[in-house]
Amino acid sequence: MEMPVVNRCEATSCAYNRDRRCHATAITVGDLSHAHCDTFFTTGGPGGDQQTMGRVGACKMFDCRHNVALECQAPGIDIGPVQDEADCMTYAPA
């Protein structure tokens, strides 16, 4: 199985975000109750690898229609800022 790509990330304050692209090797989505990017954090310097395009490594949102055995099956996802967090905008309750 190929991990879904993070198509776009609007959480521009994230250490892995450069030019609205995620450069974390893999992100984790959710915490059983909220579809946020669990990998999101801010720091003084850039994170990740500029040559790497972020992908979804795991998803804890059992009730998402894209989730199969804690793996995201969407072709790609979008991340957007919601208050002080970065949420998976592709999350869709089953």
C-alpha positions in Angstrom: 0.0 0.0 0.0 1.3 3.5 -0.9 0.8 6.1 1.8 -1.5 9.0 0.7 0.2 12.3 0.0 -0.5 15.5 1.8 -1.6 17.5 -1.2 -1.6 20.9 0.6 -1.0 22.1 4.1 -2.4 25.5 5.1 -0.9 25.2 8.6 2.0 27.6 7.7 3.3 27.9 11.2 4.2 24.2 11.3 7.9 23.3 11.3 7.4 20.9 8.4 5.6 23.4 6.2 7.3 25.3 3.5 5.3 27.0 0.7 2.1 25.2 1.9 3.8 21.8 1.4 4.4 19.3 4.1 8.0 18.0 4.3 7.5 15.4 7.1 8.2 11.9 5.9 4.9 10.7 7.4 2.3 12.4 9.6 -0.2 10.9 12.0 -3.8 12.1 11.9 -6.2 12.1 14.9 -6.4 11.1 18.5 -9.6 9.0 18.5 -11.8 12.1 18.9 -10.4 14.8 16.7 -9.0 14.7 13.1 -6.0 16.9 13.6 -2.5 16.5 12.3 -0.8 15.0 15.3 2.6 15.7 13.8 2.0 19.5 13.7 4.3 21.6 15.9 6.0 25.0 15.8 9.7 25.6 16.4 12.3 28.1 15.6 13.8 26.2 12.6 12.6 24.2 9.6 11.9 20.5 9.9 11.8 17.7 7.5 13.5 17.2 4.2 12.9 19.7 1.4 13.0 16.8 -1.1 10.3 14.8 0.8 6.6 15.3 0.1 4.6 14.6 3.3 2.4 11.5 3.4 -0.1 10.0 5.9 1.6 7.3 7.9 -1.3 6.5 10.3 -4.8 7.6 11.0 -6.5 7.1 14.4 -10.0 8.3 13.2 -11.9 5.0 13.2 -15.1 6.7 12.0 -13.6 8.2 8.8 -14.8 6.6 5.6 -11.2 6.7 4.3 -9.8 4.7 7.3 -9.2 1.0 6.9 -7.4 -0.7 9.8 -6.0 2.7 10.9 -4.5 3.4 7.5 -5.8 6.2 5.3 -7.1 5.1 1.9 -7.8 8.5 0.5 -5.7 9.3 -2.6 -4.4 12.4 -0.8 -5.4 14.8 2.0 -5.4 18.5 2.7 -4.5 20.0 6.1 -5.9 23.3 7.2 -5.7 25.5 10.3 -8.6 25.4 12.8 -8.0 27.6 15.8 -4.6 26.6 17.2 -4.5 23.2 15.5 -4.0 21.8 12.0 -6.9 19.6 11.0 -7.3 17.0 8.3 -9.8 18.7 5.9 -10.3 15.4 4.1 -11.8 13.7 7.2 -15.3 12.4 6.4 -17.3 10.6 9.0 -18.7 7.3 7.7 
